[in-house]
Amino acid sequence: MGVYILQLIAYFLIFIFFLQQVGFSLAGAAIPATVVSAAVGFGAQNIIADFLAGFFILTERQYGVGDNVTFKGNGLDINGDVIQITMRATQIRTLNQATVTIPNSAARIYINQSNYWVNALVVMPVPLEGSTGAEDAISRAERATRRALARPDIHHNITGELQVHPAVEVNPPTAAGLPWTVDMRFMVRVEPLSQWMVERAIRVAILDEFWDEYGSARGFSRLPTALQTSAQPRTTPPTRRPSGWHP
């Protein structure tokens, strides 16, 4: 940023020297110059804000190229991988591979997903039907989670111990035939940017463990009698009426 400021000062001095050499009166141009400078300064507020924000982003290393960052503020809510940072703007590539340019002063909050370490966090409703008790349901869910974490493609991303928080919430059935469920929280420290993959693996393992219980809505396993009756095909053709006949 210092280079840009020095260049502006140098250009300004050269311009003043040129005006003096051609005999232009600087005193007569003072008022118009003041008006023009005020207009330019007002229009350049956003540019100056972008440069200042970019200066602090770079000097404080708030994020860098390759980091996965979520930008929030001023109606902005976008996530992606940083591919370029300049003094004025930051470019990111979103999940669908779109390139987005964000002025550095536009985002008020930066959420960096790539720094240090992160937690994979999953909250799942575990059905109680099919288990002998609450402890059995908790044990089954924990065993399923540990199987997921032991997978070769998952295990090398794990950096901490699994934490299980049972009975975060108890949920009654929302419809006839559905089981009672208990929300369980599973949390484990993982390498940055691997939390989503670990969370998906945990959810799939729990779904597989409780597959029959999740699909045990026996009240909806068949059509109601009224619908079955209306859905049956006709067994006899309709009675033909002679033409011209009226009831």
C-alpha positions as semicolon CSV with decimal commas, in nm:
position;residue;x (nm);y (nm);z (nm)
1;M;0,000;0,000;0,000
2;G;0,295;0,238;0,068
3;V;0,405;0,204;-0,295
4;Y;0,063;0,315;-0,418
5;I;0,066;0,620;-0,189
6;L;0,416;0,721;-0,301
7;Q;0,313;0,689;-0,665
8;L;0,010;0,914;-0,609
9;I;0,220;1,179;-0,435
10;A;0,481;1,169;-0,712
11;Y;0,218;1,205;-0,986
12;F;0,058;1,496;-0,800
13;L;0,389;1,683;-0,765
14;I;0,476;1,626;-1,129
15;F;0,134;1,759;-1,231
16;I;0,177;2,076;-1,016
17;F;0,525;2,136;-1,160
18;F;0,388;2,103;-1,512
19;L;0,114;2,358;-1,445
20;Q;0,370;2,605;-1,309
21;Q;0,589;2,563;-1,615
22;V;0,308;2,643;-1,859
23;G;0,212;2,953;-1,654
24;F;-0,118;2,826;-1,515
25;S;-0,237;3,018;-1,206
26;L;-0,275;2,779;-0,917
27;A;-0,450;3,044;-0,704
28;G;-0,736;3,075;-0,957
29;A;-0,777;2,699;-0,971
30;A;-0,790;2,658;-0,593
31;I;-1,170;2,668;-0,561
32;P;-1,251;2,432;-0,853
33;A;-0,972;2,202;-0,739
34;T;-1,121;2,191;-0,389
35;V;-1,463;2,096;-0,527
36;V;-1,315;1,831;-0,754
37;S;-1,097;1,687;-0,479
38;A;-1,396;1,667;-0,244
39;A;-1,602;1,483;-0,507
40;V;-1,316;1,245;-0,583
41;G;-1,253;1,187;-0,213
42;F;-1,620;1,108;-0,152
43;G;-1,626;0,865;-0,443
44;A;-1,302;0,702;-0,334
45;Q;-1,424;0,620;0,017
46;N;-1,506;0,261;-0,074
47;I;-1,174;0,216;-0,252
48;I;-0,984;0,348;0,049
49;A;-1,189;0,121;0,279
50;D;-1,105;-0,176;0,057
51;F;-0,734;-0,096;0,068
52;L;-0,733;-0,054;0,446
53;A;-0,923;-0,381;0,496
54;G;-0,685;-0,558;0,258
55;F;-0,386;-0,418;0,449
56;F;-0,509;-0,569;0,777
57;I;-0,608;-0,900;0,612
58;L;-0,257;-0,945;0,475
59;T;-0,060;-0,815;0,774
60;E;-0,266;-1,003;1,035
61;R;-0,291;-1,316;0,817
62;Q;-0,662;-1,351;0,881
63;Y;-0,681;-1,595;0,590
64;G;-0,465;-1,698;0,297
65;V;-0,477;-1,854;-0,047
66;G;-0,614;-2,208;-0,021
67;D;-0,814;-2,148;0,298
68;N;-1,183;-2,231;0,306
69;V;-1,356;-1,914;0,429
70;T;-1,714;-1,804;0,488
71;F;-1,779;-1,432;0,437
72;K;-2,069;-1,265;0,620
73;G;-2,196;-0,912;0,662
74;N;-2,368;-0,641;0,454
75;G;-2,609;-0,900;0,318
76;L;-2,318;-1,124;0,222
77;D;-2,317;-1,494;0,306
78;I;-2,088;-1,698;0,082
79;N;-1,838;-1,979;0,129
80;G;-1,548;-2,096;-0,086
81;D;-1,174;-2,154;-0,124
82;V;-0,958;-1,841;-0,147
83;I;-0,771;-1,832;-0,478
84;Q;-0,636;-1,474;-0,477
85;I;-0,595;-1,183;-0,233
86;T;-0,509;-0,826;-0,337
87;M;-0,517;-0,498;-0,151
88;R;-0,862;-0,426;-0,297
89;A;-1,047;-0,758;-0,319
90;T;-1,048;-1,130;-0,246
91;Q;-1,137;-1,395;-0,503
92;I;-1,289;-1,726;-0,394
93;R;-1,405;-2,038;-0,577
94;T;-1,735;-2,176;-0,450
95;L;-1,839;-2,541;-0,426
96;N;-1,997;-2,529;-0,773
97;Q;-1,668;-2,385;-0,909
98;A;-1,795;-2,030;-0,960
99;T;-1,537;-1,754;-0,908
100;V;-1,658;-1,470;-0,685
101;T;-1,476;-1,140;-0,625
102;I;-1,547;-0,980;-0,287
103;P;-1,429;-0,626;-0,201
104;N;-1,223;-0,649;0,116
105;S;-1,440;-0,397;0,300
106;A;-1,769;-0,570;0,208
107;A;-1,740;-0,864;0,446
108;R;-1,761;-0,781;0,816
109;I;-1,704;-1,134;0,945
110;Y;-1,459;-1,397;0,819
111;I;-1,504;-1,757;0,930
112;N;-1,186;-1,946;0,844
113;Q;-1,243;-2,322;0,831
114;S;-0,877;-2,403;0,757
115;N;-0,693;-2,272;1,063
116;Y;-0,554;-2,500;1,334
117;W;-0,811;-2,777;1,397
118;V;-1,187;-2,824;1,384
119;N;-1,453;-3,049;1,534
120;A;-1,670;-3,283;1,335
121;L;-2,010;-3,241;1,500
122;V;-2,314;-3,461;1,436
123;V;-2,650;-3,454;1,615
124;M;-2,867;-3,752;1,518
125;P;-3,214;-3,863;1,633
126;V;-3,166;-4,228;1,736
127;P;-3,485;-4,442;1,744
128;L;-3,551;-4,629;2,071
129;E;-3,758;-4,904;1,911
130;G;-3,550;-5,218;1,858
131;S;-3,321;-5,156;2,157
132;T;-3,361;-5,314;2,500
133;G;-3,325;-4,979;2,672
134;A;-3,169;-4,635;2,652
135;E;-2,820;-4,765;2,733
136;D;-2,848;-5,021;2,455
137;A;-2,947;-4,753;2,202
138;I;-2,653;-4,535;2,316
139;S;-2,409;-4,827;2,288
140;R;-2,531;-4,919;1,940
141;A;-2,498;-4,559;1,819
142;E;-2,149;-4,525;1,967
143;R;-2,033;-4,854;1,812
144;A;-2,162;-4,742;1,473
145;T;-1,980;-4,409;1,508
146;R;-1,651;-4,580;1,600
147;R;-1,686;-4,808;1,297
148;A;-1,715;-4,500;1,079
149;L;-1,409;-4,339;1,238
150;A;-1,208;-4,659;1,188
151;R;-1,256;-4,657;0,812
152;P;-0,919;-4,625;0,628
153;D;-1,033;-4,314;0,438
154;I;-1,150;-4,149;0,760
155;H;-0,909;-4,264;1,032
156;H;-0,606;-4,058;0,918
157;N;-0,809;-3,735;0,961
158;I;-0,892;-3,800;1,328
159;T;-0,678;-3,607;1,578
160;G;-0,881;-3,641;1,900
161;E;-1,102;-3,871;2,103
162;L;-1,468;-3,929;2,027
163;Q;-1,707;-3,751;2,264
164;V;-2,061;-3,885;2,297
165;H;-2,335;-3,670;2,453
166;P;-2,648;-3,886;2,487
167;A;-3,003;-3,763;2,546
168;V;-2,952;-3,410;2,418
169;E;-3,325;-3,416;2,343
170;V;-3,604;-3,675;2,370
171;N;-3,859;-3,659;2,088
172;P;-4,207;-3,818;2,101
173;P;-4,355;-3,964;1,780
174;T;-4,480;-3,702;1,538
175;A;-4,718;-3,943;1,363
176;A;-4,885;-4,276;1,425
177;G;-4,645;-4,567;1,390
178;L;-4,325;-4,362;1,425
179;P;-4,088;-4,449;1,715
180;W;-3,967;-4,237;2,002
181;T;-3,622;-4,093;1,930
182;V;-3,342;-3,951;2,141
183;D;-3,104;-3,691;1,997
184;M;-2,739;-3,783;2,047
185;R;-2,438;-3,558;1,987
186;F;-2,111;-3,702;1,851
187;M;-1,804;-3,481;1,841
188;V;-1,443;-3,553;1,746
189;R;-1,145;-3,333;1,663
190;V;-1,029;-3,367;1,302
191;E;-0,794;-3,210;1,050
192;P;-0,915;-2,882;0,895
193;L;-1,151;-2,920;0,597
194;S;-1,212;-3,289;0,672
195;Q;-1,501;-3,232;0,913
196;W;-1,772;-3,259;0,647
197;M;-1,643;-3,594;0,522
198;V;-1,623;-3,731;0,877
199;E;-1,973;-3,604;0,961
200;R;-2,119;-3,773;0,651
201;A;-1,949;-4,102;0,743
202;I;-2,092;-4,090;1,096
203;R;-2,446;-4,022;0,973
204;V;-2,432;-4,308;0,722
205;A;-2,303;-4,550;0,988
206;I;-2,584;-4,460;1,230
207;L;-2,844;-4,487;0,954
208;D;-2,713;-4,831;0,866
209;E;-2,717;-4,945;1,232
210;F;-3,079;-4,832;1,290
211;W;-3,207;-4,886;0,935
212;D;-3,501;-5,109;1,031
213;E;-3,603;-4,882;1,320
214;Y;-3,593;-4,569;1,107
215;G;-3,829;-4,732;0,857
216;S;-4,070;-4,881;1,110
217;A;-4,371;-4,657;1,043
218;R;-4,610;-4,951;1,046
219;G;-4,911;-4,721;1,048
220;F;-4,829;-4,618;0,689
221;S;-4,722;-4,957;0,551
222;R;-5,043;-4,994;0,352
223;L;-5,319;-4,780;0,211
224;P;-5,621;-4,702;0,430
225;T;-5,932;-4,912;0,359
226;A;-6,115;-4,624;0,189
227;L;-5,826;-4,567;-0,052
228;Q;-5,791;-4,940;-0,120
229;T;-6,162;-4,958;-0,211
230;S;-6,147;-4,657;-0,444
231;A;-5,827;-4,785;-0,605
232;Q;-5,975;-5,127;-0,698
233;P;-6,060;-5,167;-1,070
234;R;-6,418;-5,227;-1,181
235;T;-6,509;-5,593;-1,215
236;T;-6,831;-5,536;-1,413
237;P;-6,885;-5,296;-1,700
238;P;-7,124;-5,005;-1,647
239;T;-7,487;-5,057;-1,753
240;R;-7,558;-4,920;-2,100
241;R;-7,862;-4,694;-2,132
242;P;-8,062;-4,685;-2,454
243;S;-8,034;-4,367;-2,654
244;G;-8,303;-4,118;-2,574
245;W;-8,368;-4,270;-2,231
246;H;-8,430;-4,030;-1,944
247;P;-8,470;-4,118;-1,575
